[in-house]
Amino acid sequence: MASERTDELYKVLLNRGYPKKFCAEIAYKNMNTDYTATRMLEYLL
């Protein structure tokens, strides 16, 4: 089960225009903890 931050990261990546498969790979396989997802969100926002 994904955390809220991981789901938020997925949505932000989608809104930036990245393909769904890429977003899922990054958010759910590579940035799957609150800490890593939060760090990536900080870079994106």
N, C-alpha and C positions, 0 to 999 in steps of 0.2 A: 504494500500500500504506500503510495507516494505522500510525501508531506505537503503541507500547504505551500511552502516556499518552492518546492519542485514544480508543483502545478502552476504557480505564478510565473516561474521561469519559462515553462513551456508556452504559456499564453503570451508572454512578452516576446519571445522568439518568433512566434507565429505572427504577431502584430508587426514585427520588423520585416516580414516578408519571406522568411526562411521556409523551405518545404517542410511539411508535416513529419516526414521520416527523419529529417535532420534534427528537427526540434525534439522529437521523441528520443533520439539517440543521445543528444546532449543532456537533456533534462533528466531522463529516467535511467540512463546507464552510466553517464559520466559525472553528473552533478546531483547525485541522489541523496545527499545529506543536507540538512538545513544549513550547515556552515558553508558548504561549497555552493549551494544554490544561492544563498544570500550574497556571497562574494561575487558570483557571476552577475546577479541582478544589479549590484552596485556598479559594476563596470558598464553594463548596458544602459542603465538609467542615468 
